[in-house]
Amino acid sequence: MILDMFNLKGKVAVVTGANTGLGQGMCVALAQAGAKVAGVARRSCAETAKLVEANGGEFLEVIADLSSVEPVERILNETVDKFGRADILVNNAGIIIREDAIDYREEDWDKVIMTNQKVVFFLCQAFARQYIKQGEGGKIVNVASMLSYQGGIRVPAYTASKSAILGLTRALANEWAKYNINVNAIAPGYMATNNTQQLRSDEQRSGEILERIPASRWGTPEDMMGAVVFLSSAAAEYVNGFTIAVDGGWLAR
Ligand code: NAD
């Protein structure tokens, strides 16, 4: 039956940036759909663990700093040691550093590209190798952005990295679909999280943004739940290399 295709019972999901915001919401969604969840974060995921467990799920906290590729193998190993396998990777962790392009510093460029782009690729590679070893396919869901499609203002490294995510998602889908690995992405619109705190506290920018969103509101972590469960499930078996916008209609304007 169709709803059974969305059921993630027996699956193991890894979500990066699990302690807050969209990542926390996606952990809860995957747990509600039946998956065991490993949450990766630099600091405690206690709040997320509580929410997952309140939803009847099992949670593993993996402390890791994704400002280098160093913890990539350990994230996979800790997950497999605890839960025996891995089936779903959600590359959600990301940073944004705002500065006029003319003044943008090399070290800020490197930080953003490292976490948002390089580490994402190597996590995809590590998990795809594991999926191939397990022989049953797997899912990868990357988190893109409106700035995978648009230029943005004062965020050149972020735009470059999120545009790369859209392309990388296609490239990996092409190579790995034959292994039954689905690589897709979600492009959130303007969501009320830490990532947009600075933007939302700027009255003028905030007003301009809200005015342009057909749904007339900022998105929430709950808005991500349907898309992440879909792309992580058997219902998305023939969806490859696509980036789904969850944006209240922003891109439709
Ligand atoms: P957030 O700042 O609340 O969450 C970012 C997460 O990434 C946090 O959990 C943070 O701890 C984690 N993270 C950052 N650097 C890390 C590092 N070095 N090591 C480990 N974890 C690290 O913001 P959010 O809105 O929940 O962002 C989640 C994702 O969604 C990001 O990739 C962001 O770019 C993307 N996104 C957000 C919006 C939005 O409007 N909020 C829009 C489009 C895309």
Residues whose N, C-alpha, C, O or C-beta is under 5 A from the ligand:
A	BS01	NAD	G17 A18 N19 T20 G21 L22 G23 A41 R42 A64 D65 L66 S67 N92 A93 G94 I95 V143 A144 S145 M146 P188 G189 Y190 M191 T193 N194 N195 T196
